[in-house]
Amino acid sequence: MQELFWKDVYAKRGGTYKYKIAQMSDKPGNLQSMPYGPVISNRVQMSHIDKPGDPLRVDLAGQMIET
């Protein structure tokens, strides 16, 4: 398994979401779905992290906000 980092930039604050993770194999440009089926995440509720300078906020925002 390769390491993966991602962000849902369309998730709304206060919203509750579940994510479907599809397992893929082969090399980039020739990815194929694996026969195991997708994995469904637990429910995730988007909370407010509105304190400027908060380390978690800065890490999650990446280049979307200025630090």
Backbone as ProteinMPNN parsed JSONL, in Angstrom:
{"seq_chain_A": "MQELFWKDVYAKRGGTYKYKIAQMSDKPGNLQSMPYGPVISNRVQMSHIDKPGDPLRVDLAGQMIET", "coords_chain_A": {"N_chain_A": [[0.838, -1.177, 0.0], [0.489, 2.195, -0.778], [1.377, 5.356, 0.613], [-1.02, 7.853, 1.499], [-2.369, 11.055, 1.381], [-5.043, 13.283, 1.753], [-7.572, 15.774, 1.198], [-10.855, 16.914, 1.804], [-12.046, 19.354, 0.215], [-14.549, 20.299, -0.316], [-16.252, 19.682, 1.712], [-18.63, 20.726, 4.108], [-18.66, 22.839, 6.977], [-19.781, 21.479, 10.015], [-21.148, 19.501, 8.728], [-21.861, 15.982, 8.182], [-20.138, 13.166, 7.081], [-19.453, 10.227, 5.079], [-16.934, 8.199, 3.659], [-15.956, 6.56, 0.656], [-13.552, 4.258, -0.068], [-11.683, 3.154, -2.633], [-9.855, 0.361, -3.59], [-6.987, 0.086, -5.527], [-4.877, -1.361, -8.072], [-1.762, -1.981, -9.808], [0.213, 0.082, -12.03], [0.593, 3.72, -12.083], [-1.495, 5.289, -14.458], [-2.407, 2.939, -15.475], [-4.234, 1.868, -13.703], [-6.214, -0.533, -11.964], [-9.305, -1.679, -10.618], [-9.36, -3.443, -7.565], [-10.417, -6.764, -6.645], [-11.679, -6.775, -4.151], [-13.586, -4.946, -3.392], [-14.964, -1.731, -2.311], [-13.968, 0.124, 0.655], [-15.799, 1.432, 3.317], [-15.77, 4.358, 5.165], [-15.965, 5.299, 8.676], [-18.514, 7.485, 10.07], [-17.824, 10.905, 9.71], [-17.672, 13.965, 11.289], [-17.555, 17.289, 10.394], [-15.864, 19.711, 12.081], [-15.532, 22.968, 13.622], [-12.518, 24.629, 13.331], [-11.37, 27.209, 14.204], [-9.407, 28.847, 15.257], [-6.942, 31.052, 14.632], [-3.637, 30.152, 13.75], [-3.702, 27.727, 15.061], [-2.187, 24.596, 15.343], [-3.282, 22.216, 14.165], [-5.226, 23.255, 12.459], [-3.615, 24.765, 10.688], [-2.081, 22.686, 9.557], [-4.08, 21.121, 8.292], [-5.165, 22.963, 6.491], [-3.137, 23.586, 4.712], [-2.024, 25.109, 1.807], [-4.25, 26.653, 1.555], [-4.841, 28.686, 3.337], [-3.18, 31.569, 4.646], [-0.41, 31.395, 6.8]], "CA_chain_A": [[0.0, 0.0, 0.0], [1.199, 3.464, -0.816], [0.893, 6.369, 1.545], [-1.968, 8.742, 0.852], [-2.907, 12.182, 2.124], [-6.031, 13.973, 0.937], [-8.457, 16.701, 1.892], [-12.143, 17.133, 1.155], [-12.214, 20.807, 0.233], [-15.952, 20.619, -0.527], [-17.023, 19.37, 2.92], [-19.11, 21.928, 4.785], [-18.562, 22.809, 8.436], [-20.975, 20.954, 10.67], [-21.68, 18.373, 7.956], [-21.415, 14.634, 8.523], [-19.806, 12.493, 5.826], [-18.793, 8.927, 5.021], [-16.121, 8.156, 2.45], [-15.746, 5.263, 0.028], [-12.154, 4.137, -0.479], [-11.555, 2.066, -3.607], [-8.506, -0.175, -3.682], [-6.538, -0.01, -6.913], [-3.577, -2.007, -8.232], [-1.001, -1.742, -11.028], [1.021, 1.301, -12.049], [-0.123, 4.921, -12.523], [-1.828, 5.275, -15.882], [-3.001, 1.644, -15.807], [-4.824, 1.37, -12.46], [-7.351, -1.437, -12.073], [-9.981, -1.937, -9.341], [-9.078, -4.754, -6.976], [-11.677, -7.513, -6.501], [-12.15, -6.792, -2.771], [-14.663, -3.986, -3.174], [-14.55, -0.536, -1.582], [-14.08, 0.206, 2.106], [-16.578, 2.603, 3.7], [-15.262, 4.917, 6.415], [-16.938, 5.655, 9.7], [-19.032, 8.839, 9.858], [-16.915, 11.961, 10.129], [-18.353, 15.254, 11.368], [-16.642, 18.412, 10.221], [-16.014, 20.668, 13.177], [-14.866, 24.258, 13.436], [-11.156, 24.846, 13.877], [-11.304, 28.601, 13.751], [-8.402, 29.616, 15.992], [-5.761, 31.298, 13.796], [-2.384, 29.653, 14.297], [-3.866, 26.394, 15.633], [-1.359, 23.686, 14.536], [-4.107, 21.309, 13.354], [-5.825, 24.084, 11.395], [-2.555, 25.084, 9.72], [-1.73, 21.451, 8.854], [-5.182, 20.724, 7.413], [-5.419, 23.973, 5.463], [-2.079, 23.6, 3.717], [-1.83, 26.383, 1.137], [-5.521, 27.346, 1.396], [-4.817, 29.895, 4.168], [-1.837, 32.032, 4.959], [-0.108, 31.166, 8.218]], "C_chain_A": [[0.883, 1.24, 0.0], [0.599, 4.405, 0.208], [0.002, 7.349, 0.806], [-2.411, 9.821, 1.826], [-3.898, 12.875, 1.214], [-6.887, 14.864, 1.823], [-9.749, 16.812, 1.096], [-12.435, 18.623, 1.228], [-13.664, 21.233, 0.012], [-16.819, 20.304, 0.693], [-17.395, 20.664, 3.629], [-19.002, 21.76, 6.294], [-19.882, 22.359, 9.034], [-21.589, 19.768, 9.952], [-21.122, 17.047, 8.442], [-21.26, 13.854, 7.222], [-19.28, 11.086, 6.079], [-18.058, 8.884, 3.693], [-15.952, 6.718, 1.972], [-14.315, 5.245, -0.507], [-12.025, 2.917, -1.378], [-10.095, 1.644, -3.706], [-8.15, -0.395, -5.151], [-5.182, -0.706, -6.949], [-3.007, -1.664, -9.603], [-0.286, -0.395, -10.935], [0.182, 2.499, -12.48], [-0.31, 4.92, -14.039], [-2.474, 3.977, -16.323], [-3.66, 1.03, -14.565], [-6.07, 0.537, -12.729], [-7.97, -1.608, -10.69], [-9.623, -3.324, -8.848], [-10.407, -5.456, -6.691], [-12.281, -7.483, -5.105], [-13.318, -5.857, -2.507], [-14.191, -2.807, -2.345], [-14.702, -0.702, -0.065], [-14.844, 1.493, 2.406], [-16.079, 3.075, 5.067], [-16.373, 5.052, 7.447], [-17.453, 7.063, 9.392], [-18.053, 9.845, 10.451], [-17.703, 13.264, 10.155], [-17.313, 16.356, 11.299], [-16.903, 19.429, 11.327], [-15.261, 21.95, 12.849], [-13.48, 24.215, 14.075], [-10.838, 26.263, 13.461], [-10.303, 29.468, 14.508], [-7.183, 29.819, 15.089], [-4.483, 30.839, 14.496], [-2.479, 28.283, 14.933], [-3.094, 25.405, 14.756], [-2.169, 22.735, 13.651], [-4.731, 22.059, 12.194], [-4.809, 24.37, 10.303], [-2.208, 23.848, 8.895], [-2.823, 21.041, 7.871], [-5.397, 21.69, 6.25], [-4.356, 23.981, 4.373], [-1.9, 24.985, 3.125], [-3.135, 27.168, 0.986], [-5.618, 28.612, 2.243], [-3.37, 30.308, 4.368], [-1.604, 31.839, 6.439], [0.539, 32.365, 8.843]], "O_chain_A": [[1.895, 1.304, 0.699], [-0.554, 4.254, 0.612], [0.23, 7.647, -0.366], [-2.784, 9.528, 2.962], [-3.631, 13.042, 0.024], [-6.911, 14.715, 3.044], [-9.735, 16.804, -0.135], [-13.013, 19.095, 2.207], [-13.978, 22.416, 0.141], [-18.006, 20.632, 0.702], [-16.582, 21.581, 3.739], [-19.225, 20.672, 6.824], [-20.955, 22.796, 8.619], [-22.46, 19.096, 10.503], [-20.046, 16.993, 9.037], [-22.144, 13.879, 6.366], [-18.737, 10.789, 7.143], [-18.513, 9.469, 2.709], [-15.822, 5.79, 2.77], [-13.922, 6.106, -1.294], [-12.232, 1.786, -0.94], [-9.209, 2.48, -3.884], [-8.917, -0.987, -5.91], [-4.425, -0.653, -5.98], [-3.708, -1.117, -10.454], [-0.201, 0.189, -9.855], [-0.827, 2.332, -13.164], [0.605, 4.591, -14.794], [-3.031, 3.903, -17.419], [-3.645, -0.189, -14.395], [-6.873, 0.859, -13.604], [-7.249, -1.675, -9.694], [-9.586, -4.275, -9.629], [-11.424, -4.786, -6.513], [-13.315, -8.115, -4.885], [-13.975, -5.979, -1.473], [-13.124, -2.871, -1.734], [-15.457, -1.545, 0.418], [-14.563, 2.533, 1.81], [-15.98, 2.287, 6.007], [-17.557, 4.934, 7.132], [-16.888, 7.756, 8.546], [-17.528, 9.656, 11.549], [-18.332, 13.631, 9.163], [-16.329, 16.359, 12.039], [-18.014, 19.934, 11.482], [-14.458, 21.998, 11.917], [-13.321, 23.806, 15.225], [-10.123, 26.492, 12.486], [-10.348, 30.695, 14.409], [-6.462, 28.861, 14.808], [-4.279, 31.104, 15.681], [-1.457, 27.713, 15.313], [-3.313, 25.368, 13.545], [-1.786, 22.477, 12.51], [-4.762, 21.557, 11.071], [-5.113, 24.23, 9.118], [-2.056, 23.938, 7.676], [-2.526, 20.657, 6.74], [-5.769, 21.274, 5.153], [-4.642, 24.343, 3.231], [-1.651, 25.942, 3.858], [-3.145, 28.229, 0.363], [-6.386, 29.517, 1.916], [-2.455, 29.489, 4.271], [-2.496, 32.09, 7.25], [0.859, 32.345, 10.032]]}, "name": "protein", "num_of_chains": 1, "seq": "MQELFWKDVYAKRGGTYKYKIAQMSDKPGNLQSMPYGPVISNRVQMSHIDKPGDPLRVDLAGQMIET"}
